[in-house]
Amino acid sequence: MRGARRTRRAPRDTLIAFVMLAPALVLLAIFVIWPMVQSAYLSFFDWSFYRESVFVGFDNFRRVLTDDAFVASVGRGLLFALMVVPTQLVLAFAFASLVAGVSRRLASVLKVSVFIPTAISTVIASIIFILIYQYRGGIANWAIGFLGIEAQAWLADVGLALPAMAVPAIWLGLGVAALIMLAGLLDIPASYYEAAVLDGAGWWQRTFAITLPLMKNTFVYLTIAGFVANVQQFELPLVLTKGGPQDATMLPNLLIFSHFRDDPTVGYSIAAAFLLFIVLGTISALIFRFLNSTQSED
């Protein structure tokens, strides 16, 4: 009897689940799936707002792949992500460890304080860091002046512009990363640490034998999400440097936007966006596979 009731309820539960999911699926289809299909179609055309479209096959993709500026921007985006993501993960883990070890009241204050930058618009943050990096009167040059270092043109120097742009990126993303890291840290049973303490394990031993292995899924998520977000960073290079100096901060999304704004046809921009999507998907899969393989070995 019970088995028969469960069999009857299964189709009903499935129908209810689909009804509940329907609004989200409709929105996903309208605002994500259909635009992607339409963009894929238009990428094979020399398409313009002002004249008849012409089918060009894979010419748009060929133009993008042979464009040194696009290839350089993708490499620059990966370098930028390498500057931001590892630093962000280390700081987030250190902050989460600090919050987990203090009183509940102090932990609440720390969580609010680290999350504040996340609520700030990227454009506003960019303007703040323009003031910080000013050659005369900027806090950055004032600080290094105490160390006897000459003032630097942070955003106008080819070698310094990208690292200088990485600092606000780390600051803006630290809040979410730290809170996710804290959630993963608090999810580990306290009994594991109690048993380790009884065995005489110190903080470093507990961290490397218990905390880091059990938080690998958290690190996988934050690493992939961080790489994808920072390679696609748009507002920071647009407001801070407009891609300069000498394209030193021209990241892929800013390059695609520049072509979309300036080119008479948009085929190049759409093809470049699809190729960037493939690059990011490939990198995400490689990161996931690498971190998952080390997890299975452990």
C-alpha positions in Angstrom: 0.0 0.0 0.0 2.7 2.5 1.0 4.7 1.7 -2.2 1.6 2.3 -4.3 1.0 5.7 -2.6 4.5 6.7 -3.2 4.2 5.8 -6.9 1.1 7.9 -7.2 2.6 10.9 -5.5 5.8 10.9 -7.6 4.2 12.3 -10.8 2.3 14.9 -8.8 5.4 16.0 -7.0 7.3 16.3 -10.3 4.4 18.4 -11.7 4.5 20.7 -8.7 8.3 21.0 -9.0 7.9 22.0 -12.7 5.2 24.5 -11.8 7.4 26.1 -9.2 10.4 26.3 -11.6 8.3 27.6 -14.5 8.7 31.3 -13.8 12.5 31.0 -13.4 12.7 28.9 -16.6 10.6 31.4 -18.6 12.9 34.3 -17.5 16.0 32.2 -18.2 14.7 31.4 -21.7 13.7 35.0 -22.5 16.8 36.8 -21.1 19.6 34.2 -21.4 18.9 31.3 -23.8 17.1 33.2 -26.6 19.7 36.1 -26.7 22.5 33.5 -26.8 20.9 31.7 -29.7 20.2 35.0 -31.5 23.8 36.2 -30.9 25.2 32.9 -32.2 23.1 33.4 -35.4 24.2 37.0 -35.9 27.9 36.2 -35.4 27.8 34.6 -38.9 26.6 37.9 -40.4 28.1 41.2 -41.2 25.3 42.8 -39.2 24.6 46.5 -38.8 21.8 48.6 -37.3 21.8 50.7 -40.5 22.0 48.4 -43.5 21.2 45.0 -44.8 22.9 42.1 -43.1 25.3 40.0 -45.2 26.2 36.3 -44.4 30.0 36.0 -44.0 30.3 32.5 -42.4 33.3 32.2 -40.1 34.9 35.5 -41.2 34.1 37.3 -38.0 35.7 34.5 -35.9 38.7 34.5 -38.2 39.1 38.3 -37.7 39.0 37.9 -33.9 41.4 35.0 -33.8 43.9 36.8 -36.0 43.6 40.1 -34.1 46.6 40.6 -31.9 44.8 43.1 -29.7 42.1 40.5 -28.7 44.6 37.8 -28.0 46.7 40.2 -25.9 43.6 41.4 -24.0 42.7 37.8 -23.1 46.3 37.1 -21.8 46.1 40.4 -19.9 42.8 39.4 -18.4 44.3 36.1 -17.2 47.3 37.9 -15.7 44.9 40.3 -14.0 42.9 37.3 -12.6 46.2 35.8 -11.3 47.0 39.0 -9.5 43.5 39.2 -7.9 42.2 35.7 -7.1 45.0 34.1 -5.1 45.5 37.3 -3.0 41.7 37.5 -2.5 41.5 33.8 -1.4 44.4 34.2 1.1 43.0 37.3 2.6 39.5 35.9 2.7 40.7 32.7 4.5 42.7 34.7 7.0 39.7 36.9 7.7 37.4 33.9 8.1 39.8 32.3 10.5 39.9 35.5 12.5 36.1 35.8 12.7 35.7 32.2 13.6 37.9 32.6 16.6 36.5 35.8 18.2 33.3 36.5 20.2 29.9 36.6 18.5 29.5 40.4 18.9 32.9 41.2 17.5 32.4 38.7 14.7 29.2 40.6 13.7 31.1 43.9 13.5 33.9 42.3 11.5 31.5 40.7 9.0 29.6 44.0 8.4 32.9 45.9 8.0 34.3 43.5 5.4 31.1 43.4 3.5 30.8 47.2 3.1 33.0 47.4 -0.1 30.6 44.9 -1.8 27.8 47.4 -1.4 29.8 50.2 -3.1 29.3 50.7 -6.8 32.4 49.7 -8.9 32.3 53.1 -10.5 32.3 54.9 -7.2 35.2 52.7 -6.0 37.1 53.5 -9.2 36.7 57.2 -8.5 37.9 56.7 -4.9 41.1 54.9 -6.2 41.7 57.6 -8.8 42.0 60.0 -5.9 44.2 57.6 -3.9 46.5 57.1 -6.9 46.9 60.8 -7.8 50.5 61.8 -8.4 50.3 64.8 -6.1 48.2 64.6 -3.0 47.3 61.0 -3.4 47.4 58.7 -0.3 49.4 56.0 -2.2 52.3 58.4 -2.9 52.1 59.9 0.5 52.4 56.5 2.1 55.4 55.4 0.0 57.1 58.7 0.7 57.6 57.7 4.3 59.7 54.8 2.9 61.9 57.1 0.9 60.4 56.0 -2.5 59.7 58.5 -5.2 56.1 59.3 -6.2 54.7 57.0 -8.8 52.3 57.6 -11.7 50.3 54.6 -10.7 47.7 54.7 -13.5 49.9 56.2 -16.2 52.8 53.8 -15.9 52.7 50.8 -18.2 54.2 48.5 -15.6 52.2 49.7 -12.7 48.7 50.3 -14.1 47.5 46.7 -14.1 48.8 45.9 -10.5 47.3 49.2 -9.4 43.9 48.2 -10.9 44.1 44.8 -9.1 44.0 46.5 -5.7 40.5 47.9 -5.9 39.4 44.6 -7.5 40.7 42.7 -4.5 39.0 45.1 -2.1 35.7 45.0 -3.9 35.5 41.2 -4.0 36.9 40.4 -0.6 33.6 40.8 1.3 31.7 38.1 -0.5 34.7 35.8 -0.7 35.3 36.1 3.0 31.7 35.4 4.0 31.6 32.3 1.8 34.9 31.2 3.2 33.5 31.8 6.7 30.4 29.7 5.9 32.6 26.8 4.7 34.8 27.1 7.8 31.8 27.0 10.2 30.4 24.0 8.4 33.3 21.8 9.6 32.3 19.9 12.8 34.0 21.2 15.9 34.6 17.6 17.0 37.3 17.2 14.4 39.3 20.0 15.9 38.7 18.7 19.5 40.1 15.3 18.5 43.1 16.9 16.8 43.8 19.0 19.9 43.7 15.9 22.1 46.3 14.4 19.8 48.5 17.4 20.3 48.0 19.0 16.9 48.9 22.7 16.6 47.1 25.4 14.6 49.2 24.8 11.5 48.6 21.0 11.7 44.8 21.5 12.2 44.7 23.9 9.3 46.5 21.8 6.8 45.1 18.4 7.9 41.5 19.4 8.6 40.5 22.9 7.5 42.0 23.1 4.0 41.0 19.6 2.8 37.4 20.0 4.0 37.1 23.4 2.3 38.3 22.3 -1.1 34.8 22.7 -2.6 34.7 26.3 -1.3 38.1 27.0 -2.8 37.0 25.5 -6.2 33.9 27.7 -6.3 35.7 30.9 -5.3 38.6 30.2 -7.7 36.4 29.6 -10.7 34.0 32.4 -9.9 36.9 34.8 -9.3 38.7 34.0 -12.5 35.6 34.3 -14.6 34.6 37.7 -12.9 38.1 39.2 -13.1 38.9 38.2 -16.7 35.6 39.9 -17.6 36.3 43.0 -15.5 34.8 46.0 -17.3 34.1 49.0 -15.0 37.5 49.3 -13.4 39.6 49.6 -16.6 36.9 51.8 -18.2 36.8 54.4 -15.3 40.4 54.1 -14.0 42.4 54.1 -17.3 40.0 53.7 -20.3 42.3 50.8 -21.2 45.5 52.7 -21.2 48.3 53.5 -20.9 49.2 51.9 -24.3 46.5 49.3 -23.8 48.2 48.1 -20.6 44.8 47.6 -18.9 42.7 46.8 -22.0 40.8 43.8 -20.8 38.6 41.6 -23.1 35.2 43.1 -22.2 36.5 46.7 -22.6 38.0 45.8 -26.0 34.7 44.1 -27.1 32.7 47.2 -26.0 35.1 49.5 -27.9 34.6 47.6 -31.1 30.8 47.5 -30.5 30.8 51.3 -30.0 33.1 52.2 -32.9 32.7 49.6 -35.6 30.0 50.1 -38.2 29.1 46.4 -37.9 28.8 44.3 -34.7 29.8 40.9 -36.1 33.3 41.2 -34.6 32.0 42.1 -31.1 29.6 39.1 -31.0 32.2 36.7 -32.3 34.7 38.0 -29.8 32.2 37.6 -27.0 31.5 33.9 -28.0 35.2 33.1 -28.2 35.7 34.7 -24.7 32.9 32.5 -23.4 34.7 29.4 -24.8 38.0 30.5 -23.2 36.4 31.1 -19.8 34.5 27.8 -20.0 37.7 26.0 -20.8 39.6 27.6 -18.0 36.8 26.9 -15.5 36.8 23.2 -16.6 40.5 23.0 -16.2 40.5 24.6 -12.7 37.6 22.3 -11.6 39.4 19.2 -13.0 42.7 20.1 -11.4 41.3 20.8 -7.9 39.0 17.8 -8.1 41.8 15.5 -9.0 43.8 16.7 -6.0 40.8 16.1 -3.9 40.3 12.5 -5.1 44.1 11.9 -4.5 43.6 13.1 -0.9 
